[in-house]
Amino acid sequence: MPSASLRVLAVIPPMTQLNTPYPSTAYLTGFLRSRAIDAVQEDLALALVLRLLSPAGLDAIRARAEALPKKRRTPLVQGFLDHFARYRYTIGPTIAFLQGRDPTLAHRIASRTFLPEGPRFDVLDAYLDPDDPDGGDPLAWAFGALGLADRARHLATLYLNELADLLREAVDARFEFVRYAESLAMSQPTFEPLAAALAAPPTLVDAYLNELALEAVSRHAPQVVLVSTPFPGSVYGAFRIARAIKARHPAVVTVLGGGFVNTELRELAEPRVFDDFDYVTLDDGERPLLALLEHLQGKRERARLVRTFVRDADGAVRYLDCAEPDVPFAEIGTPTWDGLPLERYLSVLDMLNPMHRLWSDGRWNKLTVAHGCYWKKCSFCDTSLDYIGRYDGAAASVLVDRIEAIIAETGQSGFHFVDEAAPPKALRALAEELLRRGVAISWWGNIRFEKSFTPELCRLLADSGCIAVSGGLEVASDRLLKLMKKGVSVEQVARVTHAFSEAGVLVHAYLMYGFPTQTVHDTVDALEYVRQLFAAGCIQSGFFHRFACTVHSPVGKNPEEFGVTLVPLPKVTFANNDIAFIDPTGVDHDRLGKALNKALYNYMHGIGLEADVRQWFDERVPRPRVGRRFIAQALQVGEL
């Protein structure tokens, strides 16, 4: 395709987020424009949701629901059909409300007489306090008498989630708002499940996505389409988009990249992928794209592509890597959201937790303080991959230049720094530069709870606009933290989190269970530490997740160092990431996980903070070995 100029369209496939664009296309579009390349972008994930959740979309859903045999109609499906007129009447105004275009509708939504209410709303009964003489308002504890807008947004979110349930039961069982057909791609060693789904008759969701992809190509007339695929739950949508484009516009070059590809397709050997995509690129896209565009313009031989999979004439998959240096982080340009309909994103309020709402409520400008992780030692992390292992920063002046340009473009001053772990020195310099220039923003991001975050630095960050931080406490056990190579101790985490909390910054802790050699007693001890951290006001939010071993982590590469044995993998021609392992402790971590999450939910609501942690477990567990005042004493020592 020799050409003096190429137009590049970058698209976000479903599903990612409802409240803000996934930033990969903004990064790539900004970079390509900085190199005088004609680049545009579209969020097809948002477009798909808005087409489904419209009066015409509900008409189409009803037609599918009515076509179901009556014995296959669930109570939710039948309820939708019975009250369809109300659903159709309310969908447009509710979407407008969640987009911030019609805030006065909050009064009607909050009254609970406007929206149709199905099974999702039953959860509200769990909030009723039978001992409350003013009972009858199940959300009073969360929103009080004046939290009208938030109350309405929560109810509207329940309504949307119910429509997603309906879509799964009547239209497409794979549909979710933040992931679509995830199981078809996640750690799937072969392409077979995805190939079978793509060959099946299209659902309504598929048909709409095909239409949207072709409409985007018609609008922009690109020669190259980049499909940025961050998660397993966006892979099926990515292939649907590429297949629709190839069927109508076979000359358009399609390119697959993104976080899922970088993590799971490093051993790609499946030729059928290239029926839909002409090229598959790994790791940061800037250098591979520059090389690919030069190749398409006839300025570079194919053999000199960078980190790119291709299919040869004989059908074999080949990996080409001319091994040119990456574009320095300071030179990647400023992300741009030009072309993305920022006013159409949906601010939803799902979980009634102040930290969780940051992920789903409000539109945040996503920006990176530095590339990679400055620590890159944690044994559970994919430290061998470029997005973590290659650390590269930029001067604070460059970062604030980007921040000012983004505010000027979007009119919004909220920033989510999406680093693996933002470096303390870089954050200090950034805060000082923001204050020096008088740039007022609100920001939050991920950090390591390391001792560099002194009370003085925490106050400085808060003054610069920091409203929340999240960080990995993982397993609250010094033995396991040392095995993980986290480089922190429980006492240190307590002091750092307390310093942030004292500065008025919300603190969220990532927590883990099921790490190799973790015993039941370790788990009970960890929960006791977490209880004390909540009770002392060190953390206000947390989330327990089950440890997963990946092939790119130190545990996956050297399991013997962690006392486990890996389960042999089948032959891999497609995705490869999670790997099963045998832990000699034989602990039933899934059962323990239920207790951990139940306890954490209550702690976040101030419930059970003085109770014995053993009460949360269904079976008998040992008494914690942790002193009841361990965290309080650690904080006292930190003040000396």
C-alpha positions in Angstrom: 0.0 0.0 0.0 2.6 2.6 -1.0 1.3 6.0 -0.2 2.7 9.4 0.8 0.2 9.7 3.6 -1.9 7.2 5.6 -4.9 7.9 7.8 -4.9 5.7 10.9 -8.0 5.0 12.9 -7.5 3.6 16.5 -10.6 2.0 18.1 -11.5 0.8 21.5 -13.4 -2.6 21.3 -16.0 -3.6 23.8 -15.8 -3.8 26.7 -13.7 -1.6 28.9 -15.3 1.2 31.0 -18.5 3.2 30.8 -17.4 6.4 32.6 -14.2 7.3 30.8 -12.3 6.2 27.7 -9.6 3.5 28.0 -6.5 5.6 27.4 -4.6 3.5 24.8 -6.0 5.2 21.7 -5.6 8.6 23.3 -1.9 7.8 23.8 -1.4 6.4 20.3 -3.4 9.2 18.6 -1.5 11.9 20.4 1.8 10.3 19.5 1.0 9.7 15.9 -0.1 13.3 15.5 3.1 14.5 17.1 4.9 12.8 14.2 2.6 14.5 11.6 0.6 11.3 11.0 -3.1 11.7 10.2 -4.7 9.8 13.2 -8.2 9.6 14.5 -10.0 7.5 17.2 -13.3 6.0 18.1 -14.7 4.3 21.3 -16.8 1.5 19.9 -17.3 0.1 23.4 -19.2 3.1 24.5 -21.0 3.4 21.1 -22.2 -0.2 21.5 -23.7 0.3 25.0 -25.4 3.5 23.9 -27.0 1.8 20.9 -28.2 -1.1 23.0 -29.5 1.2 25.8 -31.7 3.3 23.6 -35.4 3.1 22.7 -34.6 1.4 19.4 -32.2 -0.9 21.2 -34.8 -1.9 23.7 -37.2 -2.5 20.8 -34.7 -5.0 19.3 -34.1 -6.7 22.7 -37.9 -7.1 23.1 -38.1 -8.8 19.7 -35.5 -11.3 20.8 -37.1 -11.8 24.2 -40.5 -12.4 22.6 -39.0 -15.0 20.2 -37.9 -17.1 23.2 -40.1 -20.1 24.0 -42.1 -19.3 27.2 -40.3 -22.0 29.1 -37.0 -20.2 28.5 -38.2 -16.9 29.7 -36.8 -16.1 33.1 -38.7 -14.0 35.6 -36.5 -11.0 34.6 -37.2 -11.5 30.9 -40.9 -11.9 31.5 -40.9 -8.8 33.8 -39.2 -6.8 31.0 -41.9 -7.8 28.5 -44.7 -7.1 31.0 -43.3 -3.6 31.8 -41.7 -2.9 28.5 -43.5 0.5 28.0 -42.0 1.7 31.2 -38.5 0.5 30.3 -38.7 2.3 26.9 -40.1 5.4 28.5 -37.3 5.7 31.1 -34.2 4.6 29.1 -33.4 7.8 27.3 -33.8 10.2 30.2 -31.9 7.8 32.5 -28.9 7.7 30.1 -29.0 11.5 29.8 -29.0 11.7 33.6 -26.0 9.5 33.9 -24.2 11.5 31.2 -24.7 14.6 33.3 -27.0 16.2 30.7 -30.2 16.1 32.8 -29.4 16.4 36.5 -32.8 17.4 37.7 -34.1 13.9 36.8 -32.4 12.9 40.1 -35.6 13.9 42.0 -37.8 11.4 40.0 -35.2 8.6 40.1 -34.6 9.0 43.8 -38.3 8.8 44.5 -38.3 5.2 43.3 -41.5 5.7 41.4 -39.8 6.4 38.0 -37.7 3.4 37.1 -39.0 -0.1 36.8 -37.5 -2.2 39.5 -36.6 -5.9 39.1 -34.5 -8.4 41.0 -31.4 -6.1 41.2 -33.3 -3.8 43.5 -33.9 -6.6 46.0 -30.4 -5.9 47.4 -31.7 -2.6 48.8 -33.7 -4.7 51.4 -30.3 -5.8 52.9 -29.6 -2.2 53.9 -32.7 -1.9 56.1 -32.0 -1.8 59.8 -34.9 -3.5 61.7 -33.9 -1.6 64.8 -34.0 1.9 63.2 -37.2 3.7 64.2 -36.9 5.7 61.0 -36.6 2.6 58.9 -38.0 2.4 55.4 -35.2 4.3 53.7 -32.7 1.6 52.8 -30.1 4.0 51.5 -30.2 6.5 54.3 -27.0 5.2 55.8 -25.2 5.8 52.5 -26.7 9.1 51.2 -28.6 10.7 54.1 -31.2 13.3 53.5 -29.3 15.4 51.0 -27.3 13.0 48.8 -29.9 13.2 46.1 -27.7 13.0 43.0 -25.6 10.1 44.3 -28.7 8.2 45.5 -30.3 8.6 42.1 -27.1 7.6 40.3 -26.9 4.4 42.4 -30.5 3.6 41.6 -29.9 4.3 37.9 -26.9 2.1 38.0 -28.9 -0.8 39.4 -31.4 -0.2 36.5 -28.5 -0.4 33.9 -27.1 -3.5 35.6 -30.5 -5.1 35.4 -30.7 -4.4 31.7 -27.3 -6.0 31.3 -28.7 -9.1 33.1 -31.6 -9.0 30.7 -29.2 -8.9 27.7 -27.4 -12.0 29.0 -30.7 -13.9 29.6 -32.5 -12.9 26.3 -29.8 -11.9 23.8 -26.2 -12.9 24.4 -25.1 -14.9 27.5 -21.5 -13.5 27.2 -22.4 -9.8 27.6 -21.2 -7.7 30.5 -20.6 -3.9 30.8 -16.9 -4.3 31.6 -16.1 -7.5 29.7 -17.6 -9.3 26.7 -17.0 -13.0 26.1 -14.0 -13.0 28.4 -13.7 -16.8 28.7 -13.1 -17.2 25.0 -9.7 -15.5 25.2 -8.4 -15.6 28.8 -5.4 -18.0 28.9 -6.9 -20.0 26.1 -4.1 -22.1 24.7 -5.8 -22.6 21.3 -7.9 -20.4 19.1 -10.7 -22.9 18.9 -13.2 -21.4 21.3 -12.9 -18.0 19.7 -13.0 -19.4 16.2 -16.2 -21.2 17.0 -17.9 -18.1 18.5 -16.9 -16.0 15.5 -18.3 -18.6 13.1 -21.6 -18.8 15.0 -24.7 -16.7 13.8 -24.3 -13.2 15.1 -26.3 -12.1 18.1 -27.9 -8.6 18.3 -24.8 -7.4 20.1 -22.6 -8.7 17.3 -24.9 -7.2 14.7 -24.7 -3.8 16.3 -21.0 -4.0 16.7 -20.5 -4.8 13.0 -22.7 -1.8 12.1 -20.7 0.5 14.4 -17.4 -0.7 13.0 -18.5 -0.1 9.4 -19.9 3.3 10.3 -16.6 4.3 11.8 -14.7 3.3 8.7 -17.2 5.2 6.5 -16.8 8.3 8.6 -13.0 8.3 8.6 -11.9 6.4 5.4 -8.7 5.0 7.1 -6.1 2.9 5.3 -5.0 1.4 8.7 -7.2 0.4 11.7 -5.6 -0.2 15.0 -7.6 -2.3 17.5 -6.3 -1.7 21.0 -7.2 -4.7 23.1 -6.4 -4.2 26.8 -8.2 -7.2 28.4 -9.5 -10.7 27.6 -13.0 -9.3 27.8 -12.3 -7.1 24.8 -10.7 -9.7 22.5 -13.9 -11.2 21.0 -15.2 -7.7 20.2 -11.8 -6.8 18.6 -12.1 -9.8 16.2 -15.7 -9.0 15.4 -14.7 -5.4 14.5 -11.8 -6.6 12.3 -13.9 -9.3 10.6 -16.6 -6.8 9.7 -14.1 -4.3 8.3 -12.2 -7.0 6.3 -15.5 -8.3 4.8 -16.5 -4.9 3.5 -13.1 -3.2 3.0 -10.5 -5.9 2.4 -7.8 -3.4 1.5 -7.9 -1.7 4.9 -4.9 -2.9 7.0 -6.0 -4.1 10.5 -3.5 -4.2 13.4 -4.0 -5.9 16.8 -2.2 -4.7 19.9 -2.7 -3.7 23.5 -2.3 -5.1 27.0 -3.9 -8.5 26.3 -1.6 -9.1 23.3 1.4 -8.0 25.2 0.7 -10.3 28.1 -1.0 -13.4 26.5 0.0 -13.6 22.8 3.8 -13.6 23.1 3.9 -17.2 21.8 1.4 -16.6 19.0 1.5 -19.4 16.4 -2.2 -19.5 15.2 -2.5 -18.6 11.5 -6.2 -18.0 11.7 -5.7 -14.8 13.7 -4.4 -13.3 10.5 -7.7 -13.9 8.6 -8.9 -10.9 10.6 -5.7 -9.0 11.4 -2.8 -8.3 9.0 -0.4 -7.5 11.8 -0.1 -8.2 15.6 2.3 -5.9 17.6 3.8 -6.4 21.0 4.5 -4.0 23.9 4.5 -0.2 23.5 3.0 0.6 20.2 4.9 3.7 19.2 8.0 2.1 17.7 6.3 -0.9 16.0 3.7 1.5 14.5 6.3 3.8 13.1 8.1 0.9 11.5 4.8 -0.6 10.2 3.6 2.7 8.6 7.0 3.1 6.9 6.6 -0.4 5.6 3.1 0.3 4.3 4.5 3.4 2.6 7.2 1.4 0.8 10.0 2.9 2.9 11.0 -0.2 4.9 11.3 -3.9 4.1 8.9 -6.2 5.9 11.9 -8.0 7.5 12.7 -4.8 9.3 9.4 -4.6 11.2 9.7 -4.1 15.0 8.0 -6.6 17.5 5.4 -7.7 15.0 3.8 -11.0 14.1 2.9 -11.6 10.5 1.7 -14.6 8.5 3.9 -15.8 5.6 2.7 -16.9 2.2 3.0 -20.5 3.3 0.6 -19.9 6.2 3.2 -19.9 9.0 3.3 -17.3 11.7 6.5 -15.4 11.9 7.8 -12.9 14.6 9.8 -10.0 13.2 11.8 -7.7 15.4 14.4 -5.3 14.1 15.2 -4.5 17.7 15.1 -0.7 17.4 15.0 1.3 20.7 11.7 2.4 22.1 10.5 6.0 21.8 11.6 7.6 25.1 8.8 8.4 27.5 9.6 12.1 27.4 9.1 12.1 23.6 5.8 10.2 23.2 3.8 13.4 23.1 0.6 14.4 24.9 -2.4 12.1 24.8 -5.4 13.5 23.0 -9.1 12.7 23.5 -10.1 14.6 20.3 -12.7 12.6 18.5 -14.0 10.8 21.6 -17.5 11.9 22.8 -16.5 12.9 26.3 -20.0 14.2 27.0 -21.6 10.8 26.3 -19.8 8.7 28.9 -21.8 7.4 31.8 -21.0 8.2 35.4 -22.3 5.2 37.3 -22.3 4.5 41.0 -22.2 0.7 41.5 -20.5 -0.2 44.8 -21.2 2.0 47.7 -17.5 2.5 48.5 -15.7 5.8 48.1 -12.7 4.3 46.5 -14.5 1.9 44.1 -16.6 4.8 42.8 -13.5 6.5 41.5 -13.2 3.7 38.9 -16.7 4.1 37.7 -18.0 7.6 38.5 -16.8 10.7 36.7 -14.6 11.1 33.7 -10.9 11.0 34.5 -8.1 12.0 32.2 -5.8 9.0 32.4 -2.1 9.8 32.4 1.2 8.0 33.2 3.8 9.6 35.5 6.5 7.2 34.3 6.8 4.1 32.1 7.2 0.8 33.9 7.8 0.1 37.6 10.8 1.6 39.4 10.7 -1.4 41.9 10.0 -4.3 39.5 10.9 -7.0 42.1 7.5 -8.3 43.3 7.4 -12.1 42.8 3.7 -12.2 41.8 4.1 -9.5 39.1 4.8 -9.8 35.4 8.3 -8.2 35.9 9.7 -9.9 32.8 7.3 -7.9 30.5 8.2 -4.5 29.1 5.3 -2.6 30.6 6.7 -3.3 34.0 10.4 -4.1 33.5 11.5 -1.1 31.4 11.4 2.0 33.7 11.6 5.4 31.9 10.6 8.7 33.4 10.1 12.3 32.3 10.8 15.7 33.9 8.0 17.2 36.0 7.9 20.2 33.6 7.0 17.8 30.8 4.3 16.1 32.8 2.7 19.4 33.8 2.9 20.6 30.2 0.9 17.5 29.3 -1.6 18.1 32.1 -2.2 21.7 31.1 -2.7 20.7 27.5 -5.2 18.0 28.4 -7.2 20.4 30.7 -7.3 22.9 27.8 -8.6 20.2 25.5 -11.1 18.4 27.7 -12.1 21.2 30.1 -11.7 18.7 33.0 -9.1 18.7 35.7 -9.5 15.2 37.2 -6.5 12.9 36.5 -6.0 9.2 37.2 -2.3 8.3 37.1 -2.3 4.8 35.8 1.2 3.8 36.7 2.0 0.3 38.0 3.5 2.3 41.0 4.1 6.0 40.7 7.6 6.8 42.0 7.8 9.0 45.1 10.5 11.2 43.8 8.6 11.9 40.6 5.4 12.6 42.5 7.2 15.1 44.7 8.6 16.9 41.7 5.2 16.8 40.0 3.5 18.2 43.1 6.0 21.0 43.4 5.7 21.9 39.7 1.9 21.9 39.9 2.0 24.2 42.9 4.7 26.4 41.4 2.6 27.0 38.3 -0.7 27.3 40.2 -2.3 24.4 38.3 -5.3 23.1 40.3 -6.2 19.5 39.6 -7.6 16.5 41.5 -5.6 13.3 41.1 -5.3 9.7 42.3 -3.2 6.7 41.4 -1.3 3.6 42.5 1.8 3.6 44.7 4.0 1.4 46.8 3.5 1.9 50.5 7.2 2.6 51.0 8.9 4.7 53.7 9.7 7.5 51.2 6.1 8.6 51.7 6.7 10.6 54.8 4.0 12.7 56.5 5.5 15.8 55.0 5.4 14.3 51.4 1.8 13.1 52.0 0.8 16.6 52.9 2.5 18.0 49.9 0.8 15.5 47.6 -2.6 16.3 49.1 -1.9 20.0 48.6 -1.2 19.4 45.0 -4.5 17.7 44.5 -4.1 14.1 45.6 -7.4 12.8 46.7 -6.8 9.0 46.9 -4.0 6.4 46.6 -4.1 2.7 46.2 -1.3 0.3 46.9 -0.5 -3.3 47.4 -0.5 -4.6 51.0 -1.1 -8.0 49.4 -0.8 -10.6 52.2 -0.4 -8.8 55.5 2.3 -11.0 56.8 6.0 -10.1 57.1 7.1 -13.6 56.2 5.0 -13.6 53.0 5.8 -10.0 52.1 9.5 -10.9 52.3 8.9 -14.0 50.1 7.0 -11.7 47.7 9.9 -9.3 47.6 7.5 -6.4 48.2 10.2 -4.4 50.0 7.8 -3.3 52.8 6.7 -4.5 56.2 3.3 -4.4 57.9 4.5 -1.7 60.3 5.8 0.4 57.5 2.5 0.1 55.6 0.7 1.2 58.7 2.8 4.3 59.1 2.6 5.3 55.4 -1.2 4.7 55.1 -1.8 6.6 58.3 0.3 9.5 57.0 -1.9 9.6 53.9 -5.1 9.4 55.8 -4.0 12.1 58.2 -3.4 14.3 55.1 -7.0 13.8 54.0 -6.1 11.3 51.3 -8.4 8.2 50.8 -6.4 5.0 51.0 -7.3 1.7 49.3 -5.3 -1.5 49.9 -5.0 -4.3 47.4 -5.1 -7.5 49.3 -4.2 -11.1 48.3 -4.9 -14.6 49.5 -3.7 -17.9 48.3 0.0 -17.0 47.8 2.3 -20.0 47.7 2.9 -21.6 51.2 0.2 -19.4 52.8 -1.4 -21.3 55.6 -4.8 -20.9 57.3 -3.0 -19.4 60.2 -1.3 -16.9 57.9 -4.7 -16.0 56.5 -6.2 -15.4 59.9 -3.2 -13.3 60.9 -3.5 -11.2 57.7 -7.1 -10.5 58.4 -6.3 -9.4 61.9 -3.7 -6.9 60.5 -6.3 -5.6 58.1 -8.9 -5.2 60.9 -6.5 -3.2 62.9 -5.6 -1.0 59.9 -9.2 -0.2 59.4 -9.8 0.4 63.1 -6.8 2.8 63.3 -8.1 4.8 60.3 -5.1 3.8 58.2 -7.1 2.5 55.3 -10.7 3.2 54.2 -11.1 0.7 51.4 -9.7 -2.6 50.2 -10.2 -5.5 48.0 -9.1 -9.2 48.4 -8.3 -11.1 45.2 -7.1 -14.6 44.8 -3.4 -15.0 43.8 -3.0 -16.2 40.2 0.4 -17.5 39.0 1.4 -16.2 35.6 4.1 -17.5 33.2 5.8 -14.1 33.2 6.2 -13.7 37.0 9.1 -14.9 39.2 6.8 -17.5 40.7 5.9 -18.8 37.2 9.5 -18.8 36.1 11.1 -20.2 39.3 8.3 -22.1 41.2 10.8 -24.1 43.2 11.9 -20.9 45.1 8.3 -20.6 46.3 7.7 -24.2 47.3 5.2 -25.0 44.6 5.0 -27.2 41.5 3.5 -25.9 38.2 0.9 -27.9 36.4 2.3 -28.6 32.9 0.6 -26.5 30.2 -0.8 -27.9 27.0 0.7 -26.9 23.7 0.1 -23.2 23.3 -0.7 -21.6 19.9 -2.8 -18.7 21.1 -3.0 -17.2 24.7 -0.7 -18.1 27.5 -0.7 -16.3 30.9 -2.3 -18.0 34.0 -0.7 -21.3 35.0 -2.0 -23.7 37.7 0.2 -24.8 40.5 0.2 -27.4 43.3 0.8 -25.9 46.8 1.8 -28.5 49.4 -0.1 -26.7 52.1 -3.4 -28.0 50.5 -5.4 -25.1 51.9 -8.9 -24.4 50.5 -8.3 -20.8 49.7 -11.6 -20.3 47.9 -13.5 -21.1 51.1 -11.3 -18.8 53.1 -11.8 -16.1 50.5 -15.5 -15.9 51.2 -14.8 -15.1 54.8 -12.2 -12.5 53.9 -14.4 -10.6 51.5 -17.3 -10.7 54.0 -15.1 -9.3 56.7 -13.7 -6.6 54.4 -17.2 -5.5 53.2 -18.2 -5.0 56.9 -14.9 -3.2 57.8 -15.5 -0.7 55.0 -18.8 0.1 56.5 -17.4 0.4 60.1 -19.0 -2.9 61.2 -17.2 -5.5 63.3 -14.0 -3.6 63.8 -13.7 -4.7 67.4 -14.9 -8.3 67.0 -12.6 -11.4 66.9 -11.7 -12.0 63.3 -12.5 -15.7 63.7 -16.2 -14.9 63.6 -16.1 -14.4 59.9 -15.0 -17.9 59.1 -17.5 -20.8 58.7 -15.1 -23.3 60.0 -12.9 -23.3 63.1 -9.7 -21.4 62.6 -6.8 -20.7 64.9 -6.5 -17.6 67.1 -4.5 -14.8 65.4 -0.8 -14.7 66.5 -0.9 -10.9 66.1 -1.2 -8.7 69.2 -4.4 -6.8 69.4 -2.5 -3.5 69.5 0.2 -4.2 67.0 -0.8 -1.5 64.5 -1.5 1.1 67.3 1.9 0.5 68.7 3.6 0.7 65.3 2.0 4.1 64.8 3.2 5.3 68.2 6.7 4.2 67.4 6.5 6.1 64.1 5.6 9.3 65.9 8.7 9.2 68.2 
